[in-house]
Amino acid sequence: MTSRRRGGRRRGRRPPTVVDASIAVQWFANEPGSANAAKLIEADTGLLAPNIMPAEAANAWWKKVRRGEMSASDLDEAIVSLLSLGIELIGIESLLSRAARLAVELNHPVYDCLYLALSTDRGAGLATADERLRRGATRLGIPLWRPAPLAKRGR
């Protein structure tokens, strides 16, 4: 049995959410939006991503190490933490043709369109901090993940 979350619907759970590398980077790096991104980990939803997502996130953290924004040990810890979240990683082989077509249609890089292809294939929302990718998702009718508002206190 795998420790990865299942992406399908479960009773009492929200539909799955596809998470891209921009959100994963925010989870383990001090960036604007990190507090909101952390709410996705706490949400009652299955998390999915193309299997390239951890490599994309690690590359972004590596750039932060080069710029002196993270230490090498922070990079190691971020990778271990990301992989321990139980995100269901989906092989890109089944997504690549659809992603390439979307890239042509949206004039957007294929690797980003893998997230859009996965969202459409699984009927899942998309969590991204990439504004251009958000616009592409909106154009395709893919629901965008937004953190739930805080509950109002009683008077």
C-alpha positions as CSV (number, residue, x, y, z in Angstrom):
1,M,0.0,0.0,0.0
2,T,1.3,3.5,-0.9
3,S,1.6,6.4,1.5
4,R,0.5,8.8,-1.2
5,R,-2.9,10.3,-0.9
6,R,-5.6,9.1,-3.3
7,G,-6.8,11.9,-5.6
8,G,-10.4,10.8,-5.9
9,R,-13.4,12.0,-4.0
10,R,-14.1,10.7,-0.6
11,R,-17.2,11.1,1.5
12,G,-17.0,14.4,3.4
13,R,-13.9,15.5,1.5
14,R,-13.6,18.2,-1.1
15,P,-12.6,17.4,-4.7
16,P,-8.8,17.0,-5.2
17,T,-6.6,20.0,-5.9
18,V,-3.7,20.0,-8.3
19,V,-0.8,21.9,-6.7
20,D,2.0,23.5,-8.7
21,A,5.6,24.2,-7.8
22,S,4.9,27.8,-7.0
23,I,2.7,26.8,-4.1
24,A,5.1,24.1,-3.0
25,V,7.9,26.6,-2.9
26,Q,5.9,28.9,-0.7
27,W,5.2,26.1,1.8
28,F,8.9,25.8,2.7
29,A,10.3,29.2,1.9
30,N,9.5,32.6,3.4
31,E,7.8,34.3,0.6
32,P,4.7,36.6,0.2
33,G,1.7,34.3,0.1
34,S,3.4,31.5,2.2
35,A,0.7,31.8,5.0
36,N,-2.1,31.4,2.5
37,A,-0.3,28.5,0.7
38,A,0.0,26.7,4.1
39,K,-3.8,26.6,4.3
40,L,-3.9,24.2,1.4
41,I,-1.9,21.6,3.4
42,E,-4.6,22.0,6.2
43,A,-7.6,21.8,3.8
44,D,-9.6,18.6,3.6
45,T,-8.7,17.8,0.0
46,G,-6.5,15.3,-1.8
47,L,-3.4,16.8,-3.4
48,L,-2.2,15.9,-6.9
49,A,0.7,17.0,-9.0
50,P,2.5,16.0,-12.1
51,N,5.6,14.0,-11.0
52,I,7.9,16.9,-12.2
53,M,6.6,19.2,-9.5
54,P,9.1,18.2,-6.8
55,A,12.0,18.8,-9.2
56,E,10.6,22.2,-10.1
57,A,10.2,23.1,-6.5
58,A,13.7,21.9,-5.6
59,N,15.1,23.9,-8.5
60,A,13.4,27.1,-7.2
61,W,14.8,26.4,-3.7
62,W,18.3,25.8,-5.2
63,K,18.1,29.3,-6.8
64,K,17.3,30.7,-3.3
65,V,20.4,29.0,-2.0
66,R,22.5,30.5,-4.7
67,R,21.0,34.0,-3.9
68,G,21.7,33.5,-0.1
69,E,17.9,33.3,0.7
70,M,18.1,29.7,2.0
71,S,20.8,27.5,3.3
72,A,21.7,24.2,1.8
73,S,20.3,22.5,4.9
74,D,17.0,24.4,4.4
75,L,16.9,23.0,0.9
76,D,17.4,19.5,2.1
77,E,14.7,20.0,4.8
78,A,12.3,21.5,2.2
79,I,12.7,18.5,-0.1
80,V,12.1,15.9,2.7
81,S,9.1,17.9,3.9
82,L,7.6,18.2,0.5
83,L,8.0,14.5,-0.2
84,S,6.4,13.6,3.2
85,L,3.2,15.4,2.5
86,G,1.7,12.5,0.6
87,I,0.9,14.4,-2.6
88,E,-0.2,11.9,-5.3
89,L,2.4,12.3,-8.0
90,I,1.1,11.5,-11.5
91,G,3.4,10.4,-14.3
92,I,3.5,13.0,-17.1
93,E,3.3,10.4,-19.9
94,S,-0.5,10.4,-19.8
95,L,-0.6,14.2,-19.7
96,L,2.0,15.2,-22.2
97,S,-0.1,15.3,-25.4
98,R,-2.9,17.2,-23.8
99,A,-0.4,19.6,-22.2
100,A,1.3,20.2,-25.5
101,R,-2.0,21.1,-27.1
102,L,-2.9,23.4,-24.3
103,A,0.6,25.0,-24.6
104,V,-0.1,25.8,-28.2
105,E,-3.7,27.0,-27.5
106,L,-2.6,29.3,-24.5
107,N,0.9,30.2,-25.8
108,H,2.2,28.9,-22.4
109,P,5.1,26.5,-21.6
110,V,4.3,22.8,-21.8
111,Y,5.7,22.1,-18.3
112,D,3.2,24.5,-16.8
113,C,0.4,23.1,-19.0
114,L,1.0,19.7,-17.4
115,Y,-0.8,21.1,-14.3
116,L,-3.7,22.3,-16.4
117,A,-3.9,18.9,-18.2
118,L,-4.0,17.1,-14.9
119,S,-6.7,19.5,-13.5
120,T,-8.9,18.9,-16.5
121,D,-8.3,15.1,-16.6
122,R,-9.2,14.7,-12.9
123,G,-11.9,17.4,-12.6
124,A,-9.7,19.0,-10.0
125,G,-9.1,22.6,-9.0
126,L,-5.7,24.2,-9.4
127,A,-3.6,25.9,-6.7
128,T,-0.9,28.2,-8.1
129,A,0.7,31.5,-7.3
130,D,1.6,32.0,-10.9
131,E,-0.7,34.7,-12.3
132,R,-0.2,33.8,-15.9
133,L,-1.0,30.1,-15.2
134,R,-4.1,31.3,-13.2
135,R,-5.3,33.2,-16.3
136,G,-4.8,30.1,-18.4
137,A,-6.8,28.0,-15.9
138,T,-9.6,30.6,-15.8
139,R,-9.7,30.6,-19.6
140,L,-10.2,26.8,-19.5
141,G,-12.8,26.9,-16.8
142,I,-10.6,25.2,-14.2
143,P,-11.6,26.3,-10.7
144,L,-8.8,28.0,-8.8
145,W,-8.0,27.1,-5.2
146,R,-8.4,30.0,-2.7
147,P,-8.0,29.7,1.0
148,A,-11.3,29.5,2.9
149,P,-12.2,32.7,4.6
150,L,-11.9,32.8,8.4
151,A,-15.0,31.8,10.2
152,K,-16.8,34.8,11.7
153,R,-17.0,34.9,15.5
154,G,-20.3,34.9,17.2
155,R,-21.4,38.2,18.9
